[in-house]
Amino acid sequence: MINVGQIYKKDKQILCVTSILGSISGLLCNTIDTNGFIYKNFYKDFEKDKKLIAEYPTWQEAVNSPEFKGKRNDRI
């Protein structure tokens, strides 16, 4: 299950889940990458090609973590 504060990795890209919102077309998962770019992904498709590498209680803690900064990936 996807939650706010989770950090995922896809190839060399690291993404942090910042919010989960409902829309007419379904649930959307908003993420931010290490360059500050924001993405909207459909919730049902989000985990297909990504690996969960860490979880934090809030997205603010997650973006300040070593995992998000690419310094550590052994938490999970």
SULSUL-V298591 format. One record per helix or strand of 2 or more residues. SS is the DSSP state (hx for helix, st for strand). FROM is the first residue (numbers start at 1). TO is the last residue. Records with the same first field share a line. If there is no record, write none. Layout:
SS=FROM-TO, FROM-TO
This chain:
st=6-10, 13-23, 26-33, 38-42, 51-55
hx=43-46, 59-63
